Amino acid sequence: MKGLEIMKLVINETYGGYGYGVADKFDALVKKYEDDRTAPELVAFVEGYSDDCGDLNVVEIPDESTDYLIDEYDGAETVFYVVNGKIYTA
């Protein structure tokens, strides 16, 4: 039986905004993917360089999600996604 497929995306988990606190040497990479949070290069950076990525974190949602939204409040982000017509949060 095949395991559940997932999609990884990057969000900012605390106040301050996307990219706040990222090490200067990685600032251009983070800005490059501000509109593509599922980019493999961005996900790999956050997973591999947690000390340099500020408050960015990788969250996982089911690949079968029909839609997702990154909601922001004072810089802190939450992911809402839809599976089978139901809304979930990550």
HTML snippet that shows the backbone in 3Dmol.js (N, CA, C, O; Angstrom):
<script src="https://3Dmol.org/build/3Dmol-min.js"></script>
<div id="view" style="width:600px;height:400px;position:relative"></div>
<script>
const pdb = `
ATOM      1  N   MET A   1       0.834  -1.177   0.000  1.00  0.00           N
ATOM      2  CA  MET A   1       0.000   0.000   0.000  1.00  0.00           C
ATOM      3  C   MET A   1       0.878   1.238   0.000  1.00  0.00           C
ATOM      4  O   MET A   1       1.838   1.319   0.766  1.00  0.00           O
ATOM      5  N   LYS A   2       0.562   2.184  -0.837  1.00  0.00           N
ATOM      6  CA  LYS A   2       1.355   3.392  -0.969  1.00  0.00           C
ATOM      7  C   LYS A   2       1.078   4.331   0.205  1.00  0.00           C
ATOM      8  O   LYS A   2      -0.069   4.502   0.619  1.00  0.00           O
ATOM      9  N   GLY A   3       2.165   4.948   0.748  1.00  0.00           N
ATOM     10  CA  GLY A   3       2.018   5.883   1.849  1.00  0.00           C
ATOM     11  C   GLY A   3       1.405   7.195   1.389  1.00  0.00           C
ATOM     12  O   GLY A   3       1.367   7.495   0.195  1.00  0.00           O
ATOM     13  N   LEU A   4       0.939   7.947   2.325  1.00  0.00           N
ATOM     14  CA  LEU A   4       0.328   9.239   2.050  1.00  0.00           C
ATOM     15  C   LEU A   4       1.388  10.202   1.532  1.00  0.00           C
ATOM     16  O   LEU A   4       2.425  10.395   2.167  1.00  0.00           O
ATOM     17  N   GLU A   5       1.124  10.804   0.380  1.00  0.00           N
ATOM     18  CA  GLU A   5       2.032  11.781  -0.203  1.00  0.00           C
ATOM     19  C   GLU A   5       1.828  13.126   0.480  1.00  0.00           C
ATOM     20  O   GLU A   5       0.713  13.470   0.870  1.00  0.00           O
ATOM     21  N   ILE A   6       2.915  13.886   0.623  1.00  0.00           N
ATOM     22  CA  ILE A   6       2.827  15.187   1.280  1.00  0.00           C
ATOM     23  C   ILE A   6       3.444  16.267   0.408  1.00  0.00           C
ATOM     24  O   ILE A   6       4.264  15.989  -0.467  1.00  0.00           O
ATOM     25  N   MET A   7       3.038  17.497   0.663  1.00  0.00           N
ATOM     26  CA  MET A   7       3.641  18.661   0.042  1.00  0.00           C
ATOM     27  C   MET A   7       4.277  19.468   1.169  1.00  0.00           C
ATOM     28  O   MET A   7       3.666  19.683   2.215  1.00  0.00           O
ATOM     29  N   LYS A   8       5.498  19.904   0.943  1.00  0.00           N
ATOM     30  CA  LYS A   8       6.188  20.719   1.937  1.00  0.00           C
ATOM     31  C   LYS A   8       6.175  22.169   1.485  1.00  0.00           C
ATOM     32  O   LYS A   8       6.380  22.474   0.310  1.00  0.00           O
ATOM     33  N   LEU A   9       5.931  23.054   2.441  1.00  0.00           N
ATOM     34  CA  LEU A   9       6.008  24.472   2.137  1.00  0.00           C
ATOM     35  C   LEU A   9       6.565  25.224   3.337  1.00  0.00           C
ATOM     36  O   LEU A   9       6.512  24.740   4.468  1.00  0.00           O
ATOM     37  N   VAL A  10       7.092  26.397   3.080  1.00  0.00           N
ATOM     38  CA  VAL A  10       7.794  27.186   4.090  1.00  0.00           C
ATOM     39  C   VAL A  10       6.907  28.334   4.550  1.00  0.00           C
ATOM     40  O   VAL A  10       6.327  29.060   3.742  1.00  0.00           O
ATOM     41  N   ILE A  11       6.816  28.480   5.883  1.00  0.00           N
ATOM     42  CA  ILE A  11       6.101  29.609   6.458  1.00  0.00           C
ATOM     43  C   ILE A  11       6.957  30.268   7.531  1.00  0.00           C
ATOM     44  O   ILE A  11       7.932  29.687   8.008  1.00  0.00           O
ATOM     45  N   ASN A  12       6.582  31.479   7.900  1.00  0.00           N
ATOM     46  CA  ASN A  12       7.207  32.183   9.015  1.00  0.00           C
ATOM     47  C   ASN A  12       6.337  31.921  10.248  1.00  0.00           C
ATOM     48  O   ASN A  12       5.149  32.242  10.245  1.00  0.00           O
ATOM     49  N   GLU A  13       6.914  31.350  11.283  1.00  0.00           N
ATOM     50  CA  GLU A  13       6.098  30.906  12.412  1.00  0.00           C
ATOM     51  C   GLU A  13       5.906  31.932  13.522  1.00  0.00           C
ATOM     52  O   GLU A  13       5.052  31.729  14.385  1.00  0.00           O
ATOM     53  N   THR A  14       6.653  33.008  13.536  1.00  0.00           N
ATOM     54  CA  THR A  14       6.473  33.984  14.609  1.00  0.00           C
ATOM     55  C   THR A  14       6.344  35.383  14.027  1.00  0.00           C
ATOM     56  O   THR A  14       6.485  35.584  12.821  1.00  0.00           O
ATOM     57  N   TYR A  15       6.078  36.331  14.885  1.00  0.00           N
ATOM     58  CA  TYR A  15       5.898  37.710  14.446  1.00  0.00           C
ATOM     59  C   TYR A  15       7.189  38.261  13.859  1.00  0.00           C
ATOM     60  O   TYR A  15       8.283  37.853  14.249  1.00  0.00           O
ATOM     61  N   GLY A  16       7.055  39.181  12.932  1.00  0.00           N
ATOM     62  CA  GLY A  16       8.219  39.805  12.322  1.00  0.00           C
ATOM     63  C   GLY A  16       8.202  39.725  10.811  1.00  0.00           C
ATOM     64  O   GLY A  16       8.823  40.556  10.148  1.00  0.00           O
ATOM     65  N   GLY A  17       7.521  38.768  10.260  1.00  0.00           N
ATOM     66  CA  GLY A  17       7.397  38.689   8.814  1.00  0.00           C
ATOM     67  C   GLY A  17       8.309  37.681   8.160  1.00  0.00           C
ATOM     68  O   GLY A  17       9.338  37.287   8.711  1.00  0.00           O
ATOM     69  N   TYR A  18       7.907  37.273   6.970  1.00  0.00           N
ATOM     70  CA  TYR A  18       8.644  36.289   6.185  1.00  0.00           C
ATOM     71  C   TYR A  18      10.068  36.773   5.927  1.00  0.00           C
ATOM     72  O   TYR A  18      10.276  37.866   5.401  1.00  0.00           O
ATOM     73  N   GLY A  19      11.015  35.973   6.290  1.00  0.00           N
ATOM     74  CA  GLY A  19      12.421  36.275   6.048  1.00  0.00           C
ATOM     75  C   GLY A  19      13.110  37.036   7.160  1.00  0.00           C
ATOM     76  O   GLY A  19      14.327  37.217   7.115  1.00  0.00           O
ATOM     77  N   TYR A  20      12.360  37.491   8.165  1.00  0.00           N
ATOM     78  CA  TYR A  20      12.974  38.217   9.270  1.00  0.00           C
ATOM     79  C   TYR A  20      13.888  37.277  10.053  1.00  0.00           C
ATOM     80  O   TYR A  20      13.481  36.180  10.434  1.00  0.00           O
ATOM     81  N   GLY A  21      15.097  37.706  10.284  1.00  0.00           N
ATOM     82  CA  GLY A  21      16.047  36.919  11.057  1.00  0.00           C
ATOM     83  C   GLY A  21      16.877  35.942  10.240  1.00  0.00           C
ATOM     84  O   GLY A  21      17.698  35.219  10.805  1.00  0.00           O
ATOM     85  N   VAL A  22      16.685  35.902   8.928  1.00  0.00           N
ATOM     86  CA  VAL A  22      17.469  35.006   8.079  1.00  0.00           C
ATOM     87  C   VAL A  22      18.890  35.554   7.973  1.00  0.00           C
ATOM     88  O   VAL A  22      19.083  36.762   7.835  1.00  0.00           O
ATOM     89  N   ALA A  23      19.875  34.674   8.038  1.00  0.00           N
ATOM     90  CA  ALA A  23      21.268  35.089   7.902  1.00  0.00           C
ATOM     91  C   ALA A  23      21.459  35.847   6.587  1.00  0.00           C
ATOM     92  O   ALA A  23      20.918  35.460   5.552  1.00  0.00           O
ATOM     93  N   ASP A  24      22.231  36.923   6.642  1.00  0.00           N
ATOM     94  CA  ASP A  24      22.430  37.792   5.475  1.00  0.00           C
ATOM     95  C   ASP A  24      22.844  37.025   4.220  1.00  0.00           C
ATOM     96  O   ASP A  24      22.403  37.354   3.119  1.00  0.00           O
ATOM     97  N   LYS A  25      23.682  36.015   4.379  1.00  0.00           N
ATOM     98  CA  LYS A  25      24.171  35.282   3.203  1.00  0.00           C
ATOM     99  C   LYS A  25      23.065  34.495   2.496  1.00  0.00           C
ATOM    100  O   LYS A  25      23.251  34.066   1.357  1.00  0.00           O
ATOM    101  N   PHE A  26      21.902  34.296   3.162  1.00  0.00           N
ATOM    102  CA  PHE A  26      20.792  33.560   2.562  1.00  0.00           C
ATOM    103  C   PHE A  26      19.602  34.454   2.224  1.00  0.00           C
ATOM    104  O   PHE A  26      18.572  33.968   1.758  1.00  0.00           O
ATOM    105  N   ASP A  27      19.740  35.747   2.455  1.00  0.00           N
ATOM    106  CA  ASP A  27      18.638  36.684   2.238  1.00  0.00           C
ATOM    107  C   ASP A  27      18.118  36.648   0.797  1.00  0.00           C
ATOM    108  O   ASP A  27      16.906  36.642   0.582  1.00  0.00           O
ATOM    109  N   ALA A  28      19.010  36.625  -0.182  1.00  0.00           N
ATOM    110  CA  ALA A  28      18.593  36.616  -1.594  1.00  0.00           C
ATOM    111  C   ALA A  28      17.803  35.345  -1.934  1.00  0.00           C
ATOM    112  O   ALA A  28      16.820  35.406  -2.672  1.00  0.00           O
ATOM    113  N   LEU A  29      18.224  34.216  -1.407  1.00  0.00           N
ATOM    114  CA  LEU A  29      17.514  32.951  -1.645  1.00  0.00           C
ATOM    115  C   LEU A  29      16.096  33.023  -1.103  1.00  0.00           C
ATOM    116  O   LEU A  29      15.151  32.624  -1.783  1.00  0.00           O
ATOM    117  N   VAL A  30      15.941  33.521   0.097  1.00  0.00           N
ATOM    118  CA  VAL A  30      14.622  33.602   0.723  1.00  0.00           C
ATOM    119  C   VAL A  30      13.717  34.558  -0.051  1.00  0.00           C
ATOM    120  O   VAL A  30      12.550  34.246  -0.287  1.00  0.00           O
ATOM    121  N   LYS A  31      14.235  35.706  -0.444  1.00  0.00           N
ATOM    122  CA  LYS A  31      13.437  36.667  -1.207  1.00  0.00           C
ATOM    123  C   LYS A  31      13.044  36.113  -2.574  1.00  0.00           C
ATOM    124  O   LYS A  31      11.946  36.377  -3.063  1.00  0.00           O
ATOM    125  N   LYS A  32      13.940  35.348  -3.184  1.00  0.00           N
ATOM    126  CA  LYS A  32      13.674  34.768  -4.500  1.00  0.00           C
ATOM    127  C   LYS A  32      12.408  33.913  -4.492  1.00  0.00           C
ATOM    128  O   LYS A  32      11.672  33.884  -5.478  1.00  0.00           O
ATOM    129  N   TYR A  33      12.154  33.222  -3.388  1.00  0.00           N
ATOM    130  CA  TYR A  33      11.027  32.298  -3.316  1.00  0.00           C
ATOM    131  C   TYR A  33       9.891  32.790  -2.422  1.00  0.00           C
ATOM    132  O   TYR A  33       9.103  31.987  -1.923  1.00  0.00           O
ATOM    133  N   GLU A  34       9.802  34.094  -2.219  1.00  0.00           N
ATOM    134  CA  GLU A  34       8.730  34.632  -1.374  1.00  0.00           C
ATOM    135  C   GLU A  34       7.347  34.267  -1.911  1.00  0.00           C
ATOM    136  O   GLU A  34       6.409  34.089  -1.134  1.00  0.00           O
ATOM    137  N   ASP A  35       7.215  34.154  -3.224  1.00  0.00           N
ATOM    138  CA  ASP A  35       5.927  33.814  -3.835  1.00  0.00           C
ATOM    139  C   ASP A  35       5.805  32.346  -4.228  1.00  0.00           C
ATOM    140  O   ASP A  35       4.794  31.951  -4.808  1.00  0.00           O
ATOM    141  N   ASP A  36       6.809  31.533  -3.925  1.00  0.00           N
ATOM    142  CA  ASP A  36       6.779  30.100  -4.233  1.00  0.00           C
ATOM    143  C   ASP A  36       7.304  29.330  -3.035  1.00  0.00           C
ATOM    144  O   ASP A  36       8.448  28.875  -3.032  1.00  0.00           O
ATOM    145  N   ARG A  37       6.479  29.188  -2.032  1.00  0.00           N
ATOM    146  CA  ARG A  37       6.907  28.584  -0.772  1.00  0.00           C
ATOM    147  C   ARG A  37       7.118  27.080  -0.857  1.00  0.00           C
ATOM    148  O   ARG A  37       7.605  26.475   0.098  1.00  0.00           O
ATOM    149  N   THR A  38       6.762  26.464  -1.981  1.00  0.00           N
ATOM    150  CA  THR A  38       6.974  25.030  -2.147  1.00  0.00           C
ATOM    151  C   THR A  38       8.250  24.723  -2.931  1.00  0.00           C
ATOM    152  O   THR A  38       8.542  23.557  -3.195  1.00  0.00           O
ATOM    153  N   ALA A  39       9.003  25.739  -3.301  1.00  0.00           N
ATOM    154  CA  ALA A  39      10.215  25.544  -4.108  1.00  0.00           C
ATOM    155  C   ALA A  39      11.178  24.597  -3.393  1.00  0.00           C
ATOM    156  O   ALA A  39      11.527  24.833  -2.236  1.00  0.00           O
ATOM    157  N   PRO A  40      11.609  23.537  -4.061  1.00  0.00           N
ATOM    158  CA  PRO A  40      12.511  22.566  -3.435  1.00  0.00           C
ATOM    159  C   PRO A  40      13.784  23.189  -2.859  1.00  0.00           C
ATOM    160  O   PRO A  40      14.257  22.760  -1.806  1.00  0.00           O
ATOM    161  N   GLU A  41      14.339  24.186  -3.529  1.00  0.00           N
ATOM    162  CA  GLU A  41      15.559  24.837  -3.036  1.00  0.00           C
ATOM    163  C   GLU A  41      15.298  25.555  -1.701  1.00  0.00           C
ATOM    164  O   GLU A  41      16.136  25.508  -0.800  1.00  0.00           O
ATOM    165  N   LEU A  42      14.154  26.211  -1.577  1.00  0.00           N
ATOM    166  CA  LEU A  42      13.803  26.901  -0.334  1.00  0.00           C
ATOM    167  C   LEU A  42      13.545  25.906   0.785  1.00  0.00           C
ATOM    168  O   LEU A  42      14.041  26.078   1.898  1.00  0.00           O
ATOM    169  N   VAL A  43      12.773  24.869   0.497  1.00  0.00           N
ATOM    170  CA  VAL A  43      12.474  23.838   1.502  1.00  0.00           C
ATOM    171  C   VAL A  43      13.770  23.188   1.990  1.00  0.00           C
ATOM    172  O   VAL A  43      13.943  22.990   3.193  1.00  0.00           O
ATOM    173  N   ALA A  44      14.670  22.858   1.083  1.00  0.00           N
ATOM    174  CA  ALA A  44      15.945  22.229   1.459  1.00  0.00           C
ATOM    175  C   ALA A  44      16.782  23.157   2.333  1.00  0.00           C
ATOM    176  O   ALA A  44      17.422  22.706   3.283  1.00  0.00           O
ATOM    177  N   PHE A  45      16.780  24.449   2.015  1.00  0.00           N
ATOM    178  CA  PHE A  45      17.523  25.413   2.837  1.00  0.00           C
ATOM    179  C   PHE A  45      16.989  25.411   4.270  1.00  0.00           C
ATOM    180  O   PHE A  45      17.764  25.301   5.220  1.00  0.00           O
ATOM    181  N   VAL A  46      15.683  25.533   4.429  1.00  0.00           N
ATOM    182  CA  VAL A  46      15.096  25.612   5.766  1.00  0.00           C
ATOM    183  C   VAL A  46      15.309  24.311   6.533  1.00  0.00           C
ATOM    184  O   VAL A  46      15.572  24.342   7.735  1.00  0.00           O
ATOM    185  N   GLU A  47      15.201  23.183   5.865  1.00  0.00           N
ATOM    186  CA  GLU A  47      15.428  21.895   6.539  1.00  0.00           C
ATOM    187  C   GLU A  47      16.897  21.687   6.898  1.00  0.00           C
ATOM    188  O   GLU A  47      17.203  21.070   7.918  1.00  0.00           O
ATOM    189  N   GLY A  48      17.797  22.191   6.076  1.00  0.00           N
ATOM    190  CA  GLY A  48      19.218  21.924   6.288  1.00  0.00           C
ATOM    191  C   GLY A  48      19.982  22.967   7.074  1.00  0.00           C
ATOM    192  O   GLY A  48      21.056  22.682   7.603  1.00  0.00           O
ATOM    193  N   TYR A  49      19.437  24.185   7.159  1.00  0.00           N
ATOM    194  CA  TYR A  49      20.152  25.283   7.820  1.00  0.00           C
ATOM    195  C   TYR A  49      19.258  25.973   8.843  1.00  0.00           C
ATOM    196  O   TYR A  49      19.070  27.188   8.778  1.00  0.00           O
ATOM    197  N   SER A  50      18.718  25.234   9.764  1.00  0.00           N
ATOM    198  CA  SER A  50      17.748  25.787  10.713  1.00  0.00           C
ATOM    199  C   SER A  50      18.323  26.940  11.541  1.00  0.00           C
ATOM    200  O   SER A  50      17.581  27.837  11.940  1.00  0.00           O
ATOM    201  N   ASP A  51      19.623  26.929  11.801  1.00  0.00           N
ATOM    202  CA  ASP A  51      20.236  28.014  12.577  1.00  0.00           C
ATOM    203  C   ASP A  51      20.332  29.314  11.784  1.00  0.00           C
ATOM    204  O   ASP A  51      20.476  30.384  12.375  1.00  0.00           O
ATOM    205  N   ASP A  52      20.255  29.237  10.466  1.00  0.00           N
ATOM    206  CA  ASP A  52      20.412  30.410   9.606  1.00  0.00           C
ATOM    207  C   ASP A  52      19.105  30.919   9.010  1.00  0.00           C
ATOM    208  O   ASP A  52      19.106  31.928   8.305  1.00  0.00           O
ATOM    209  N   CYS A  53      18.000  30.247   9.275  1.00  0.00           N
ATOM    210  CA  CYS A  53      16.763  30.595   8.561  1.00  0.00           C
ATOM    211  C   CYS A  53      15.776  31.389   9.395  1.00  0.00           C
ATOM    212  O   CYS A  53      14.604  31.480   9.031  1.00  0.00           O
ATOM    213  N   GLY A  54      16.214  31.964  10.497  1.00  0.00           N
ATOM    214  CA  GLY A  54      15.325  32.787  11.303  1.00  0.00           C
ATOM    215  C   GLY A  54      14.141  31.986  11.812  1.00  0.00           C
ATOM    216  O   GLY A  54      14.308  30.906  12.379  1.00  0.00           O
ATOM    217  N   ASP A  55      12.949  32.517  11.609  1.00  0.00           N
ATOM    218  CA  ASP A  55      11.739  31.867  12.088  1.00  0.00           C
ATOM    219  C   ASP A  55      11.005  31.097  10.995  1.00  0.00           C
ATOM    220  O   ASP A  55       9.832  30.758  11.153  1.00  0.00           O
ATOM    221  N   LEU A  56      11.687  30.824   9.896  1.00  0.00           N
ATOM    222  CA  LEU A  56      11.078  30.035   8.827  1.00  0.00           C
ATOM    223  C   LEU A  56      11.041  28.571   9.248  1.00  0.00           C
ATOM    224  O   LEU A  56      11.958  28.073   9.899  1.00  0.00           O
ATOM    225  N   ASN A  57       9.978  27.902   8.868  1.00  0.00           N
ATOM    226  CA  ASN A  57       9.834  26.494   9.198  1.00  0.00           C
ATOM    227  C   ASN A  57       9.100  25.790   8.063  1.00  0.00           C
ATOM    228  O   ASN A  57       8.297  26.402   7.359  1.00  0.00           O
ATOM    229  N   VAL A  58       9.377  24.514   7.895  1.00  0.00           N
ATOM    230  CA  VAL A  58       8.700  23.705   6.877  1.00  0.00           C
ATOM    231  C   VAL A  58       7.490  23.040   7.516  1.00  0.00           C
ATOM    232  O   VAL A  58       7.596  22.409   8.567  1.00  0.00           O
ATOM    233  N   VAL A  59       6.334  23.191   6.863  1.00  0.00           N
ATOM    234  CA  VAL A  59       5.130  22.472   7.276  1.00  0.00           C
ATOM    235  C   VAL A  59       4.739  21.531   6.149  1.00  0.00           C
ATOM    236  O   VAL A  59       5.076  21.757   4.986  1.00  0.00           O
ATOM    237  N   GLU A  60       4.034  20.488   6.505  1.00  0.00           N
ATOM    238  CA  GLU A  60       3.618  19.488   5.526  1.00  0.00           C
ATOM    239  C   GLU A  60       2.100  19.437   5.467  1.00  0.00           C
ATOM    240  O   GLU A  60       1.416  19.443   6.490  1.00  0.00           O
ATOM    241  N   ILE A  61       1.595  19.386   4.241  1.00  0.00           N
ATOM    242  CA  ILE A  61       0.164  19.206   4.033  1.00  0.00           C
ATOM    243  C   ILE A  61      -0.015  18.064   3.037  1.00  0.00           C
ATOM    244  O   ILE A  61       0.886  17.783   2.246  1.00  0.00           O
ATOM    245  N   PRO A  62      -1.166  17.409   3.072  1.00  0.00           N
ATOM    246  CA  PRO A  62      -1.385  16.299   2.143  1.00  0.00           C
ATOM    247  C   PRO A  62      -1.318  16.762   0.688  1.00  0.00           C
ATOM    248  O   PRO A  62      -1.837  17.823   0.340  1.00  0.00           O
ATOM    249  N   ASP A  63      -0.686  15.970  -0.138  1.00  0.00           N
ATOM    250  CA  ASP A  63      -0.551  16.288  -1.557  1.00  0.00           C
ATOM    251  C   ASP A  63      -1.913  16.321  -2.250  1.00  0.00           C
ATOM    252  O   ASP A  63      -2.067  16.962  -3.290  1.00  0.00           O
ATOM    253  N   GLU A  64      -2.887  15.640  -1.681  1.00  0.00           N
ATOM    254  CA  GLU A  64      -4.220  15.618  -2.273  1.00  0.00           C
ATOM    255  C   GLU A  64      -5.026  16.877  -1.942  1.00  0.00           C
ATOM    256  O   GLU A  64      -6.194  16.977  -2.318  1.00  0.00           O
ATOM    257  N   SER A  65      -4.417  17.833  -1.244  1.00  0.00           N
ATOM    258  CA  SER A  65      -5.099  19.091  -0.955  1.00  0.00           C
ATOM    259  C   SER A  65      -5.498  19.757  -2.266  1.00  0.00           C
ATOM    260  O   SER A  65      -4.704  19.841  -3.203  1.00  0.00           O
ATOM    261  N   THR A  66      -6.731  20.223  -2.316  1.00  0.00           N
ATOM    262  CA  THR A  66      -7.206  20.863  -3.538  1.00  0.00           C
ATOM    263  C   THR A  66      -6.846  22.341  -3.570  1.00  0.00           C
ATOM    264  O   THR A  66      -6.864  22.962  -4.633  1.00  0.00           O
ATOM    265  N   ASP A  67      -6.521  22.904  -2.418  1.00  0.00           N
ATOM    266  CA  ASP A  67      -6.148  24.308  -2.345  1.00  0.00           C
ATOM    267  C   ASP A  67      -5.479  24.563  -1.000  1.00  0.00           C
ATOM    268  O   ASP A  67      -5.699  23.825  -0.039  1.00  0.00           O
ATOM    269  N   TYR A  68      -4.662  25.610  -0.937  1.00  0.00           N
ATOM    270  CA  TYR A  68      -4.113  26.031   0.341  1.00  0.00           C
ATOM    271  C   TYR A  68      -3.938  27.544   0.332  1.00  0.00           C
ATOM    272  O   TYR A  68      -3.858  28.175  -0.722  1.00  0.00           O
ATOM    273  N   LEU A  69      -3.882  28.106   1.536  1.00  0.00           N
ATOM    274  CA  LEU A  69      -3.722  29.542   1.721  1.00  0.00           C
ATOM    275  C   LEU A  69      -2.767  29.766   2.876  1.00  0.00           C
ATOM    276  O   LEU A  69      -2.904  29.149   3.933  1.00  0.00           O
ATOM    277  N   ILE A  70      -1.804  30.646   2.677  1.00  0.00           N
ATOM    278  CA  ILE A  70      -0.930  31.057   3.772  1.00  0.00           C
ATOM    279  C   ILE A  70      -1.504  32.365   4.307  1.00  0.00           C
ATOM    280  O   ILE A  70      -1.484  33.390   3.626  1.00  0.00           O
ATOM    281  N   ASP A  71      -2.013  32.314   5.533  1.00  0.00           N
ATOM    282  CA  ASP A  71      -2.609  33.482   6.172  1.00  0.00           C
ATOM    283  C   ASP A  71      -1.576  34.107   7.097  1.00  0.00           C
ATOM    284  O   ASP A  71      -0.847  33.400   7.792  1.00  0.00           O
ATOM    285  N   GLU A  72      -1.516  35.430   7.104  1.00  0.00           N
ATOM    286  CA  GLU A  72      -0.510  36.145   7.886  1.00  0.00           C
ATOM    287  C   GLU A  72      -1.173  37.108   8.847  1.00  0.00           C
ATOM    288  O   GLU A  72      -2.101  37.827   8.475  1.00  0.00           O
ATOM    289  N   TYR A  73      -0.697  37.123  10.095  1.00  0.00           N
ATOM    290  CA  TYR A  73      -1.143  38.092  11.084  1.00  0.00           C
ATOM    291  C   TYR A  73       0.084  38.625  11.806  1.00  0.00           C
ATOM    292  O   TYR A  73       0.755  37.883  12.524  1.00  0.00           O
ATOM    293  N   ASP A  74       0.381  39.895  11.624  1.00  0.00           N
ATOM    294  CA  ASP A  74       1.563  40.538  12.211  1.00  0.00           C
ATOM    295  C   ASP A  74       2.850  39.779  11.901  1.00  0.00           C
ATOM    296  O   ASP A  74       3.772  39.755  12.717  1.00  0.00           O
ATOM    297  N   GLY A  75       2.912  39.174  10.747  1.00  0.00           N
ATOM    298  CA  GLY A  75       4.116  38.471  10.325  1.00  0.00           C
ATOM    299  C   GLY A  75       4.104  36.983  10.589  1.00  0.00           C
ATOM    300  O   GLY A  75       4.824  36.236   9.927  1.00  0.00           O
ATOM    301  N   ALA A  76       3.299  36.530  11.546  1.00  0.00           N
ATOM    302  CA  ALA A  76       3.196  35.095  11.834  1.00  0.00           C
ATOM    303  C   ALA A  76       2.234  34.476  10.828  1.00  0.00           C
ATOM    304  O   ALA A  76       1.158  35.020  10.579  1.00  0.00           O
ATOM    305  N   GLU A  77       2.617  33.349  10.254  1.00  0.00           N
ATOM    306  CA  GLU A  77       1.821  32.727   9.194  1.00  0.00           C
ATOM    307  C   GLU A  77       1.253  31.373   9.622  1.00  0.00           C
ATOM    308  O   GLU A  77       1.872  30.624  10.378  1.00  0.00           O
ATOM    309  N   THR A  78       0.069  31.090   9.116  1.00  0.00           N
ATOM    310  CA  THR A  78      -0.615  29.819   9.326  1.00  0.00           C
ATOM    311  C   THR A  78      -1.075  29.320   7.959  1.00  0.00           C
ATOM    312  O   THR A  78      -1.475  30.114   7.108  1.00  0.00           O
ATOM    313  N   VAL A  79      -1.019  28.016   7.752  1.00  0.00           N
ATOM    314  CA  VAL A  79      -1.473  27.434   6.496  1.00  0.00           C
ATOM    315  C   VAL A  79      -2.845  26.796   6.703  1.00  0.00           C
ATOM    316  O   VAL A  79      -3.047  26.000   7.619  1.00  0.00           O
ATOM    317  N   PHE A  80      -3.777  27.165   5.831  1.00  0.00           N
ATOM    318  CA  PHE A  80      -5.084  26.526   5.766  1.00  0.00           C
ATOM    319  C   PHE A  80      -5.127  25.751   4.455  1.00  0.00           C
ATOM    320  O   PHE A  80      -4.694  26.258   3.421  1.00  0.00           O
ATOM    321  N   TYR A  81      -5.645  24.525   4.491  1.00  0.00           N
ATOM    322  CA  TYR A  81      -5.722  23.729   3.271  1.00  0.00           C
ATOM    323  C   TYR A  81      -7.024  22.938   3.238  1.00  0.00           C
ATOM    324  O   TYR A  81      -7.657  22.714   4.270  1.00  0.00           O
ATOM    325  N   VAL A  82      -7.414  22.520   2.036  1.00  0.00           N
ATOM    326  CA  VAL A  82      -8.677  21.824   1.828  1.00  0.00           C
ATOM    327  C   VAL A  82      -8.410  20.407   1.335  1.00  0.00           C
ATOM    328  O   VAL A  82      -7.652  20.204   0.387  1.00  0.00           O
ATOM    329  N   VAL A  83      -9.040  19.428   1.985  1.00  0.00           N
ATOM    330  CA  VAL A  83      -9.009  18.032   1.564  1.00  0.00           C
ATOM    331  C   VAL A  83     -10.434  17.509   1.659  1.00  0.00           C
ATOM    332  O   VAL A  83     -11.068  17.577   2.712  1.00  0.00           O
ATOM    333  N   ASN A  84     -10.925  16.988   0.546  1.00  0.00           N
ATOM    334  CA  ASN A  84     -12.283  16.428   0.500  1.00  0.00           C
ATOM    335  C   ASN A  84     -13.338  17.418   0.974  1.00  0.00           C
ATOM    336  O   ASN A  84     -14.300  17.037   1.640  1.00  0.00           O
ATOM    337  N   GLY A  85     -13.155  18.691   0.629  1.00  0.00           N
ATOM    338  CA  GLY A  85     -14.145  19.706   0.968  1.00  0.00           C
ATOM    339  C   GLY A  85     -14.075  20.212   2.391  1.00  0.00           C
ATOM    340  O   GLY A  85     -14.900  21.040   2.776  1.00  0.00           O
ATOM    341  N   LYS A  86     -13.127  19.752   3.190  1.00  0.00           N
ATOM    342  CA  LYS A  86     -12.992  20.199   4.581  1.00  0.00           C
ATOM    343  C   LYS A  86     -11.730  21.039   4.718  1.00  0.00           C
ATOM    344  O   LYS A  86     -10.719  20.777   4.067  1.00  0.00           O
ATOM    345  N   ILE A  87     -11.805  22.050   5.571  1.00  0.00           N
ATOM    346  CA  ILE A  87     -10.684  22.957   5.793  1.00  0.00           C
ATOM    347  C   ILE A  87      -9.905  22.506   7.019  1.00  0.00           C
ATOM    348  O   ILE A  87     -10.480  22.211   8.067  1.00  0.00           O
ATOM    349  N   TYR A  88      -8.579  22.458   6.869  1.00  0.00           N
ATOM    350  CA  TYR A  88      -7.671  22.086   7.950  1.00  0.00           C
ATOM    351  C   TYR A  88      -6.598  23.163   8.097  1.00  0.00           C
ATOM    352  O   TYR A  88      -6.449  24.024   7.230  1.00  0.00           O
ATOM    353  N   THR A  89      -5.868  23.110   9.181  1.00  0.00           N
ATOM    354  CA  THR A  89      -4.762  24.033   9.388  1.00  0.00           C
ATOM    355  C   THR A  89      -3.498  23.250   9.704  1.00  0.00           C
ATOM    356  O   THR A  89      -3.538  22.175  10.302  1.00  0.00           O
ATOM    357  N   ALA A  90      -2.379  23.819   9.284  1.00  0.00           N
ATOM    358  CA  ALA A  90      -1.079  23.180   9.548  1.00  0.00           C
ATOM    359  C   ALA A  90      -0.200  24.139  10.312  1.00  0.00           C
ATOM    360  O   ALA A  90       0.939  23.806  10.639  1.00  0.00           O
TER     361      ALA A  90
END
`;
const viewer = $3Dmol.createViewer("view");
viewer.addModel(pdb, "pdb");
viewer.setStyle({}, {cartoon: {color: "spectrum"}});
viewer.zoomTo();
viewer.render();
</script>
